[in-house]
Amino acid sequence: MSGVTEAFDAAERAMWAGRAEAYAASFGRLCAGPVGALLDAAGVPDGGSEGPAGDSAESSARPYVLDVGTGTGTAALAALERGARVCAVDADAGMVAAARARGVAAEVAVLPELPCPDGEFDVVLGNFTLNHVGRPRAALAELRRVLRPGGRIALTLWGARRGAGQGLLGRACGAGGAVRPRDLPRMDPAEDFVRTPEGVAGLLHEAGFKSAECTELAWDHRTTVEEWWGGVAAGLTTVGLVMAAQDARTVVRIRREYERLSARFAVGGGELALPHCALLAHGVA
């Protein structure tokens, strides 16, 4: 593993540490948007809750799902509500605690090394996880390892194309005179991949998945001016790291520009409708 990759992974861990509540109140709500489509792509049937695993003789027939990079447990909880058996992992202990508080069986684990036997799961979910690992190919190889033959993987991730509302905070930073820190971590170019439907499908094929497909999702994320600002103010995402590096006067200018630019997305009742795009990929082990 290169020093660039080590720096990227360390920065990702530090960015989310202790920020589960801020994530849940801001970007967590955004990332919940495609969860239904993610479960559909993974083939998790909507059979209704069956109760905890082992409560009935039918437990073994229910799909066993791993939600990797679970965050506060939104995708895992949705799979549970469909009647699946679910195990969830996340690299951050605070996120794991938040997922457990919602009734998800979660534990701390860091890709690309999972404490799971070969072929243990019927389904692997990764809701906006692949963007945050420094070795995506090694991560996919590990996810294939823990899937049974014929098991399905489904992933969402941010792609190259962005919705009109997706760059709102970045544009506000630019208009406010923010200077990007020189030491902002980046993925090693040798580990990076083409973030298009074709590129991500190819990445799954490269990792050994069959029938790999990737499509684009588009949706309007409903939020408010304060809620959307709250995530970056807490230091979340790359824009949050940029904001954290600015002096107080620059942050005031960024906030002023943000309020001005967000007006075009106002839909009444104090809400914003921010158009977003993401990629949804799936394949078979």
C-alpha positions as CSV (number, residue, x, y, z in Angstrom):
1,M,0.0,0.0,0.0
2,S,1.4,3.4,-1.0
3,G,2.0,6.3,1.3
4,V,-0.7,8.2,-0.7
5,T,-3.2,5.5,0.0
6,E,-2.3,5.4,3.7
7,A,-2.8,9.2,3.9
8,F,-6.1,8.9,2.0
9,D,-7.5,6.2,4.3
10,A,-6.2,8.0,7.5
11,A,-7.9,11.2,6.4
12,E,-11.2,9.4,5.7
13,R,-11.1,7.7,9.1
14,A,-10.4,11.1,10.8
15,M,-13.1,12.9,8.9
16,W,-15.9,10.7,10.1
17,A,-14.7,10.1,13.7
18,G,-17.0,11.5,16.3
19,R,-19.4,12.9,13.7
20,A,-22.1,10.3,13.5
21,E,-24.8,12.7,14.8
22,A,-23.8,15.4,12.3
23,Y,-23.7,12.9,9.5
24,A,-27.2,11.5,10.3
25,A,-28.6,15.0,10.3
26,S,-27.2,16.1,7.0
27,F,-25.5,13.8,4.5
28,G,-27.0,10.7,6.0
29,R,-30.4,11.9,4.9
30,L,-29.0,12.4,1.4
31,C,-27.5,9.0,1.2
32,A,-30.8,7.4,2.3
33,G,-32.4,8.5,-1.0
34,P,-31.3,5.6,-3.2
35,V,-31.6,2.8,-0.5
36,G,-34.8,1.3,-2.0
37,A,-33.2,1.1,-5.4
38,L,-30.1,-0.4,-3.9
39,L,-32.0,-3.2,-2.2
40,D,-34.0,-3.9,-5.4
41,A,-30.8,-4.1,-7.4
42,A,-29.4,-6.5,-4.8
43,G,-32.5,-8.7,-5.1
44,V,-33.5,-8.3,-1.5
45,P,-37.3,-9.2,-1.7
46,D,-39.8,-7.0,0.2
47,G,-41.2,-9.9,2.2
48,G,-41.9,-8.0,5.5
49,S,-40.2,-8.4,8.8
50,E,-39.8,-12.0,10.1
51,G,-38.3,-11.0,13.5
52,P,-34.8,-11.8,14.7
53,A,-32.9,-14.5,13.0
54,G,-33.8,-17.9,14.6
55,D,-37.3,-17.0,15.5
56,S,-38.8,-19.3,13.0
57,A,-37.9,-22.4,10.9
58,E,-37.9,-20.1,7.9
59,S,-35.0,-18.0,9.1
60,S,-32.5,-20.0,7.0
61,A,-34.5,-19.2,3.8
62,R,-34.2,-15.4,4.4
63,P,-31.3,-13.8,2.6
64,Y,-28.2,-13.0,4.8
65,V,-27.1,-9.5,4.0
66,L,-23.8,-7.7,4.8
67,D,-24.1,-3.9,4.8
68,V,-20.5,-2.6,4.5
69,G,-19.8,1.0,5.5
70,T,-23.2,1.1,7.1
71,G,-22.8,4.5,8.7
72,T,-25.7,5.0,11.0
73,G,-27.4,1.9,9.6
74,T,-30.0,3.2,7.2
75,A,-29.5,0.5,4.4
76,A,-29.1,-2.3,7.0
77,L,-32.4,-1.2,8.7
78,A,-34.2,-1.1,5.4
79,A,-33.0,-4.7,4.6
80,L,-34.2,-5.8,8.1
81,E,-37.6,-4.3,7.4
82,R,-37.8,-6.4,4.2
83,G,-37.3,-9.5,6.3
84,A,-33.6,-10.2,5.6
85,R,-31.0,-11.3,8.2
86,V,-28.5,-8.5,8.4
87,C,-24.9,-8.0,9.6
88,A,-23.4,-4.5,9.3
89,V,-19.8,-3.1,9.5
90,D,-18.3,0.3,9.6
91,A,-14.8,1.6,10.1
92,D,-15.9,4.2,12.7
93,A,-16.9,3.1,16.2
94,G,-19.3,6.1,16.6
95,M,-21.2,5.1,13.4
96,V,-21.4,1.5,14.7
97,A,-22.8,2.7,18.0
98,A,-25.4,4.8,16.2
99,A,-26.4,1.8,14.0
100,R,-26.7,-0.5,17.0
101,A,-29.0,2.1,18.7
102,R,-31.4,1.7,15.8
103,G,-31.4,-2.1,16.2
104,V,-28.8,-3.1,13.7
105,A,-26.2,-5.8,14.5
106,A,-23.1,-3.9,13.6
107,E,-19.4,-4.1,14.4
108,V,-16.2,-2.2,13.6
109,A,-14.4,-3.5,10.5
110,V,-12.2,-1.8,7.9
111,L,-12.1,-2.7,4.3
112,P,-10.4,-4.5,2.6
113,E,-10.1,-6.9,5.6
114,L,-13.4,-8.2,7.0
115,P,-13.8,-10.6,9.9
116,C,-16.1,-12.9,7.9
117,P,-15.7,-16.4,6.6
118,D,-15.6,-17.1,2.9
119,G,-19.0,-17.3,1.2
120,E,-21.0,-16.3,4.3
121,F,-23.5,-13.9,2.7
122,D,-26.2,-14.0,0.1
123,V,-26.0,-10.3,-0.5
124,V,-23.5,-7.5,0.0
125,L,-24.6,-3.8,0.1
126,G,-22.4,-0.8,-0.1
127,N,-24.3,2.5,0.1
128,F,-21.8,5.2,-0.9
129,T,-18.9,3.2,0.5
130,L,-16.5,2.6,-2.4
131,N,-15.8,6.4,-2.7
132,H,-14.2,6.3,0.8
133,V,-11.7,3.5,0.5
134,G,-8.2,4.0,-0.8
135,R,-8.0,0.5,-2.5
136,P,-11.3,0.0,-4.2
137,R,-10.2,-3.1,-6.2
138,A,-8.9,-4.8,-3.0
139,A,-12.2,-3.9,-1.3
140,L,-14.3,-5.4,-4.1
141,A,-12.1,-8.6,-4.0
142,E,-12.9,-8.9,-0.3
143,L,-16.6,-8.3,-0.9
144,R,-16.6,-11.1,-3.5
145,R,-14.7,-13.4,-1.0
146,V,-17.5,-13.1,1.6
147,L,-20.3,-13.7,-1.0
148,R,-21.5,-17.2,-1.7
149,P,-21.3,-18.3,-5.3
150,G,-24.3,-16.8,-7.0
151,G,-24.6,-14.1,-4.3
152,R,-25.3,-10.5,-5.3
153,I,-23.5,-7.3,-4.7
154,A,-25.1,-3.8,-5.1
155,L,-23.3,-0.5,-4.6
156,T,-24.1,3.2,-4.9
157,L,-21.4,5.7,-5.4
158,W,-20.8,9.3,-6.5
159,G,-19.9,9.4,-10.2
160,A,-18.4,11.9,-12.6
161,R,-21.6,13.6,-13.5
162,R,-23.1,15.8,-10.9
163,G,-26.6,17.2,-10.4
164,A,-27.3,20.9,-10.4
165,G,-27.6,21.0,-6.7
166,Q,-24.7,18.7,-6.0
167,G,-22.0,21.4,-6.3
168,L,-23.8,24.1,-4.4
169,L,-21.5,24.1,-1.4
170,G,-18.4,23.9,-3.6
171,R,-19.6,26.8,-5.7
172,A,-20.2,28.8,-2.5
173,C,-16.6,28.1,-1.4
174,G,-15.2,29.3,-4.8
175,A,-17.4,32.4,-4.8
176,G,-16.4,33.2,-1.2
177,G,-12.7,33.0,-2.0
178,A,-11.8,29.7,-0.3
179,V,-8.3,28.4,-0.9
180,R,-8.1,24.6,-1.3
181,P,-5.5,23.2,1.2
182,R,-2.4,21.8,-0.5
183,D,-2.4,18.7,1.8
184,L,-6.0,17.7,1.1
185,P,-5.8,13.9,0.6
186,R,-6.4,12.4,-2.8
187,M,-6.8,8.8,-4.0
188,D,-3.7,7.4,-5.5
189,P,-4.1,7.7,-9.3
190,A,-3.0,4.1,-9.6
191,E,-6.0,3.0,-7.4
192,D,-8.5,5.3,-9.0
193,F,-11.1,4.3,-11.6
194,V,-13.4,5.9,-14.2
195,R,-16.6,7.0,-12.4
196,T,-19.1,6.5,-15.2
197,P,-21.6,3.6,-15.6
198,E,-19.2,1.9,-18.0
199,G,-16.2,2.4,-15.8
200,V,-17.9,1.1,-12.7
201,A,-19.3,-1.9,-14.5
202,G,-15.8,-2.6,-15.8
203,L,-14.5,-2.4,-12.3
204,L,-16.9,-5.1,-11.1
205,H,-16.0,-7.3,-14.1
206,E,-12.3,-6.8,-13.2
207,A,-13.1,-8.0,-9.6
208,G,-14.6,-11.2,-11.0
209,F,-18.3,-10.3,-10.8
210,K,-20.6,-11.7,-13.5
211,S,-23.5,-9.9,-15.2
212,A,-22.2,-6.6,-13.9
213,E,-24.3,-3.5,-14.7
214,C,-24.3,0.1,-13.7
215,T,-26.9,2.8,-14.2
216,E,-27.3,6.4,-13.1
217,L,-29.8,7.5,-10.5
218,A,-31.2,11.1,-10.3
219,W,-33.3,12.5,-7.4
220,D,-34.0,15.8,-5.7
221,H,-32.8,15.8,-2.1
222,R,-35.1,17.8,0.1
223,T,-33.3,19.8,2.8
224,T,-33.1,23.2,4.4
225,V,-30.4,25.9,4.2
226,E,-29.3,25.3,7.8
227,E,-29.4,21.5,7.5
228,W,-27.3,21.4,4.4
229,W,-24.8,23.8,5.9
230,G,-24.6,21.8,9.0
231,G,-22.7,18.9,7.5
232,V,-19.8,20.9,6.1
233,A,-19.7,23.1,9.2
234,A,-19.0,19.9,11.1
235,G,-16.1,19.2,8.7
236,L,-17.8,16.4,6.7
237,T,-16.9,15.6,3.1
238,T,-14.1,17.3,1.0
239,V,-16.0,20.6,1.1
240,G,-16.1,20.4,4.8
241,L,-12.3,19.9,4.9
242,V,-11.9,22.9,2.7
243,M,-14.1,25.0,4.9
244,A,-12.3,23.9,8.0
245,A,-9.0,25.3,6.5
246,Q,-10.4,28.8,6.0
247,D,-10.1,31.8,8.3
248,A,-13.3,33.2,10.0
249,R,-13.8,36.1,7.5
250,T,-13.6,33.7,4.5
251,V,-16.2,31.4,6.2
252,V,-18.5,34.4,6.6
253,R,-18.1,35.2,2.8
254,I,-18.8,31.5,1.9
255,R,-21.9,31.5,4.0
256,R,-23.2,34.7,2.3
257,E,-22.5,33.2,-1.1
258,Y,-24.1,29.9,-0.1
259,E,-27.3,31.7,0.9
260,R,-27.4,33.6,-2.3
261,L,-26.7,30.6,-4.5
262,S,-29.2,28.3,-2.7
263,A,-32.1,30.6,-3.5
264,R,-32.5,29.1,-7.0
265,F,-33.3,25.7,-5.3
266,A,-35.9,27.0,-2.9
267,V,-39.3,25.3,-3.2
268,G,-41.3,27.0,-0.5
269,G,-41.8,26.2,3.2
270,G,-38.2,26.8,3.9
271,E,-37.1,23.8,1.9
272,L,-34.5,23.3,-0.8
273,A,-34.7,20.7,-3.6
274,L,-31.1,19.9,-4.6
275,P,-30.8,17.7,-7.8
276,H,-28.3,14.9,-7.3
277,C,-26.9,12.1,-9.5
278,A,-25.2,8.9,-8.4
279,L,-24.3,5.5,-9.8
280,L,-26.0,2.2,-8.9
281,A,-24.0,-0.9,-9.7
282,H,-24.7,-4.6,-9.2
283,G,-23.3,-8.0,-10.1
284,V,-23.2,-11.7,-9.2
285,A,-20.3,-13.5,-7.5
